[in-house]
Amino acid sequence: MFTEKRTKLFVALALVSFLGLLGVEQFLTSHRVAMYLRDSDRKLASAQNHSRLQDARFQRELLLIKSGALASGSGDDHHGDSDTGHSAEISSSHATKDTAENMSTASSTGVPGARNSLDLQAPFVSPAKTPSSQNSLGKQQTTPSSPATDRRPRLPSALIIGFAKCGTAALRTFLTIHPDVVSPILEVRYFTLYHSKELEWYRKQMPPSTRDQVTIEKTPSYIMINQSLRRIHDFDPKIKLIVIVRDPIVRLQSQYAHEFCQKEPNHTPTFIQWLGETPERRKIARSCHYARYIRRVYNLFPRKQVLILSEDDMERNPLPVLKEAEKFLELRPAYSDDMFVFNETKGFHCFNTQSKLFSRVLELVQVKNATGCLGKSKGREHPKIEGNYLKVLKKTIQPLNEELFDLIGKRFQWDNFRDKS
Ligand SMILES: Nc1ncnc2c1ncn2[C@@H]1O[C@H](COP(=O)(O)OS(=O)(=O)O)[C@@H](OP(=O)(O)O)[C@H]1O
């Protein structure tokens, strides 16, 4: 009897302890889960904050630079404009490749920005009060013209923001030989990829310039990403922006040639396969709908700060295009006809190797000694487009062109669209 009671008591005690342990375990588990969830929430919130903080830091730096605290030296990083402060792409892969290509040429020559523009000043007339003695916004500088010794990297006051495969490299190169312009060879991609770095980092990517020179950076992917346009606006709402477009069909051909230039022919789709039997919407939308992207630029910046050029015009004759850019950037007239010559093989203009200035050009920019042309990544053979398919393509793209011309208030002579088929 007594033993039976003890056994029952023992079983009851064991049960109570077991339930107690179970309770503790459950409590611990739910606590751990709660901790885990809280931790995940924290991580998620921190990831979300990270991007916000980066932009906030960007804003803080801007304020510091505007107040002069971050500017190294004389604090005139924006070409003496103290009130402004400072300030991928059909596919990002080609930009990366081009950058790598440029990096190797730049490092092999030891020419980070490939510029000593003062060397080229001699042949040009230098009026006493030139447009270049103004800042990029046309305001008169109060300081006297800076001595050549005041050369140091400065933040850009103009950007070439797009579009890829539309002659951005040629435009940048042609502008770089202007005595009042400096420009880094590399696509810096600060407002797309590297915006989390400090502005000081961005400034250091620029070649040295004097206070009167304009620093221009070219990254064609800027125009494709709305957020990068906003960052540019935060950087400097008065910055000048250059956009170069191209006959959209030729741009598609150029993109195709670029994407498959190093692939085995067996692994290369035909142009039609690549674009799609019924021209693939996404590629068309990204590559041909210039208006969509330019409208975003106009939403942020006044039109007078935006210059739209056409690659096709530059191919035919770079001089009028460069003169337009020169005027827009308020530079002294410096370009002349004898600087360029049409290259039949390439199908566009190259530097004239016979010109007196060519030896100087070679010091300033990366072109071939023998031809005066840019490297072999420019002027690749384009795929042929079969007649019927071309018709379909034109029909799809024509309304996008009309939208562009209406938006920018000027028309371009694009060979594929001469007739209104
Ligand atoms: N004068 C001159 N020199 C060199 N290249 C010239 C020139 N004018 C126009 N083009 C055309 O520019 C096309 C390349 O455009 P991008 O430089 O914008 O390409 S990239 O986005 O930087 O890869 C490139 O396109 P492809 O012909 O398809 O290679 C060139 O034809």
Ligand as a Chemical Component Dictionary entry (heavy atoms), coordinates in Angstrom:
data_LIG
# 
_chem_comp.id                   LIG 
_chem_comp.type                 NON-POLYMER 
_chem_comp.pdbx_formal_charge   0 
_chem_comp.three_letter_code    LIG 
# 
loop_
_chem_comp_atom.comp_id 
_chem_comp_atom.atom_id 
_chem_comp_atom.alt_atom_id 
_chem_comp_atom.type_symbol 
_chem_comp_atom.charge 
_chem_comp_atom.model_Cartn_x 
_chem_comp_atom.model_Cartn_y 
_chem_comp_atom.model_Cartn_z 
_chem_comp_atom.pdbx_ordinal 
LIG N1  N1  N 0 34.695 59.879 -84.699 1  
LIG C1  C1  C 0 34.373 58.751 -84.071 2  
LIG N2  N2  N 0 35.311 57.986 -83.509 3  
LIG C2  C2  C 0 34.968 56.828 -82.879 4  
LIG N3  N3  N 0 33.713 56.362 -82.760 5  
LIG C3  C3  C 0 32.752 57.100 -83.326 6  
LIG C4  C4  C 0 33.031 58.312 -83.999 7  
LIG N4  N4  N 0 31.867 58.822 -84.448 8  
LIG C5  C5  C 0 30.937 57.956 -84.105 9  
LIG N5  N5  N 0 31.455 56.919 -83.420 10 
LIG C6  C6  C 0 30.701 55.766 -82.956 11 
LIG O1  O1  O 0 30.650 55.661 -81.563 12 
LIG C7  C7  C 0 30.189 54.346 -81.293 13 
LIG C8  C8  C 0 30.557 53.942 -79.902 14 
LIG O2  O2  O 0 29.789 54.699 -79.018 15 
LIG P1  P1  P 0 30.249 54.942 -77.544 16 
LIG O3  O3  O 0 31.604 55.513 -77.537 17 
LIG O4  O4  O 0 29.184 55.730 -76.883 18 
LIG O5  O5  O 0 30.292 53.479 -76.978 19 
LIG S1  S1  S 0 30.380 53.083 -75.446 20 
LIG O6  O6  O 0 29.032 53.173 -74.909 21 
LIG O7  O7  O 0 31.309 53.963 -74.765 22 
LIG O8  O8  O 0 30.851 51.670 -75.482 23 
LIG C9  C9  C 0 30.833 53.461 -82.326 24 
LIG O9  O9  O 0 29.809 52.578 -82.769 25 
LIG P2  P2  P 0 30.110 51.251 -83.609 26 
LIG O10 O10 O 0 30.317 51.723 -84.997 27 
LIG O11 O11 O 0 28.898 50.441 -83.518 28 
LIG O12 O12 O 0 31.304 50.614 -83.007 29 
LIG C10 C10 C 0 31.290 54.442 -83.373 30 
LIG O13 O13 O 0 30.809 54.158 -84.664 31 
# 
loop_
_chem_comp_bond.comp_id 
_chem_comp_bond.atom_id_1 
_chem_comp_bond.atom_id_2 
_chem_comp_bond.value_order 
_chem_comp_bond.pdbx_ordinal 
LIG N1  C1  SING 1  
LIG C1  N2  SING 2  
LIG C1  C4  DOUB 3  
LIG N2  C2  DOUB 4  
LIG C2  N3  SING 5  
LIG N3  C3  DOUB 6  
LIG C3  C4  SING 7  
LIG C3  N5  SING 8  
LIG C4  N4  SING 9  
LIG N4  C5  DOUB 10 
LIG C5  N5  SING 11 
LIG N5  C6  SING 12 
LIG C6  O1  SING 13 
LIG C6  C10 SING 14 
LIG O1  C7  SING 15 
LIG C7  C8  SING 16 
LIG C7  C9  SING 17 
LIG C8  O2  SING 18 
LIG O2  P1  SING 19 
LIG P1  O3  DOUB 20 
LIG P1  O4  SING 21 
LIG P1  O5  SING 22 
LIG O5  S1  SING 23 
LIG S1  O6  DOUB 24 
LIG S1  O7  DOUB 25 
LIG S1  O8  SING 26 
LIG C9  O9  SING 27 
LIG C9  C10 SING 28 
LIG O9  P2  SING 29 
LIG P2  O10 DOUB 30 
LIG P2  O11 SING 31 
LIG P2  O12 SING 32 
LIG C10 O13 SING 33 
# 
